[in-house]
Amino acid sequence: MEQSAFSKTHRNLEIWKRGRGLVKVIYELTSSFPPEERYGLTQQMRRCAVSFPSNIAEGHARAGTKEFLQFLSIAQGSLAELETQLYLASDLSYISDVEELMDEVNQLERMVYNLRMKLSA
């Protein structure tokens, strides 16, 4: 299992650590967006990125596997939303190379899926 989903703290989970890295990248990326996007796409992308590791942490801190699975599902939804927003930012020419970042989002989606399958077993 991925550094044991049953560890005492979420801080030991690789998926949570990588989620924090994603937040940093999204904040850096959106800092160059046009000022008129401050309360639009910039804010929305940042919220989705922050939501991902936050839901992993909250779900892990809950009492049981069922609750953790629910929060992993929410985290997966945040990634799907962020993926859409990355494509929109690319369509609007706010970012030029979306593929490398999309690879990281896709890897995180796979990690969530695999963790959910292991917890469900």
C-alpha positions as CSV (number, residue, x, y, z in Angstrom):
1,M,0.0,0.0,0.0
2,E,1.2,3.6,-0.6
3,Q,3.2,4.2,2.6
4,S,0.3,2.6,4.3
5,A,-2.9,4.4,4.1
6,F,-3.3,3.3,7.7
7,S,-0.3,5.2,9.0
8,K,-0.8,7.4,12.0
9,T,-0.7,10.6,10.1
10,H,-1.5,11.8,6.6
11,R,1.9,13.5,6.5
12,N,3.4,10.1,5.7
13,L,1.3,9.6,2.6
14,E,3.1,10.2,-0.7
15,I,-0.2,11.3,-2.3
16,W,-0.6,14.1,0.2
17,K,3.0,15.2,-0.3
18,R,2.6,15.3,-4.0
19,G,-0.7,17.2,-3.6
20,R,1.2,19.9,-1.7
21,G,3.6,20.1,-4.6
22,L,0.8,20.5,-7.0
23,V,-0.6,23.4,-4.9
24,K,2.8,25.2,-5.1
25,V,2.9,24.7,-8.9
26,I,-0.6,26.0,-9.4
27,Y,0.0,29.1,-7.3
28,E,3.2,29.8,-9.2
29,L,1.4,29.2,-12.5
30,T,-1.6,31.3,-11.8
31,S,0.4,34.2,-10.5
32,S,1.1,35.1,-14.1
33,F,-2.5,35.1,-15.2
34,P,-4.1,38.4,-16.2
35,P,-5.4,40.6,-13.3
36,E,-9.0,40.2,-14.5
37,E,-8.7,36.5,-13.7
38,R,-7.9,37.2,-10.1
39,Y,-11.4,36.3,-9.0
40,G,-12.1,33.9,-11.8
41,L,-9.9,31.1,-13.1
42,T,-7.0,32.0,-10.8
43,Q,-9.1,31.6,-7.7
44,Q,-10.9,28.6,-8.9
45,M,-7.7,26.7,-9.9
46,R,-6.2,27.5,-6.5
47,R,-9.2,26.3,-4.6
48,C,-9.2,23.0,-6.5
49,A,-5.5,22.5,-6.0
50,V,-5.8,23.2,-2.2
51,S,-8.8,21.0,-1.9
52,F,-6.9,17.9,-3.1
53,P,-4.4,17.5,-0.3
54,S,-6.8,19.0,2.2
55,N,-9.4,16.3,1.6
56,I,-6.8,13.6,1.8
57,A,-5.7,14.9,5.2
58,E,-9.3,15.3,6.5
59,G,-10.3,11.9,5.2
60,H,-7.3,10.2,6.8
61,A,-8.0,11.9,10.1
62,R,-11.6,10.6,10.2
63,A,-12.6,7.5,12.2
64,G,-12.9,4.9,9.5
65,T,-12.2,3.6,6.1
66,K,-15.7,4.5,4.8
67,E,-15.2,8.2,5.6
68,F,-11.6,8.2,4.1
69,L,-13.1,6.7,0.9
70,Q,-15.6,9.5,0.8
71,F,-13.0,12.2,1.1
72,L,-10.8,10.5,-1.5
73,S,-13.7,10.7,-3.8
74,I,-14.0,14.4,-3.2
75,A,-10.2,14.8,-3.8
76,Q,-10.6,12.9,-7.1
77,G,-13.4,15.3,-8.1
78,S,-11.1,18.3,-7.3
79,L,-8.5,16.9,-9.6
80,A,-11.0,16.4,-12.4
81,E,-12.2,20.0,-12.0
82,L,-8.5,21.2,-12.0
83,E,-7.9,19.3,-15.1
84,T,-10.7,21.1,-16.9
85,Q,-9.5,24.4,-15.7
86,L,-6.0,23.7,-16.9
87,Y,-7.3,23.0,-20.4
88,L,-9.4,26.2,-20.2
89,A,-6.3,28.2,-19.2
90,S,-4.5,26.7,-22.2
91,D,-7.4,27.4,-24.5
92,L,-7.2,31.1,-23.3
93,S,-3.4,31.1,-23.9
94,Y,-2.7,31.8,-20.2
95,I,-0.4,28.8,-20.2
96,S,1.5,27.3,-23.1
97,D,2.6,23.8,-22.1
98,V,-0.2,22.1,-20.2
99,E,1.0,18.5,-20.9
100,E,3.6,18.2,-18.2
101,L,1.3,19.5,-15.5
102,M,-1.5,17.3,-16.9
103,D,0.8,14.3,-16.5
104,E,1.1,15.0,-12.8
105,V,-2.7,15.5,-12.4
106,N,-3.2,12.1,-14.2
107,Q,-0.7,10.4,-12.0
108,L,-2.4,11.8,-8.9
109,E,-5.7,10.6,-10.3
110,R,-4.3,7.1,-10.6
111,M,-2.9,7.2,-7.1
112,V,-6.3,8.1,-5.7
113,Y,-7.9,5.4,-7.7
114,N,-5.4,2.8,-6.5
115,L,-5.7,3.9,-2.9
116,R,-9.5,3.7,-3.1
117,M,-9.3,0.2,-4.5
118,K,-6.9,-0.9,-1.7
119,L,-9.1,0.6,1.0
120,S,-12.2,-1.0,-0.5
121,A,-10.6,-4.5,-0.6
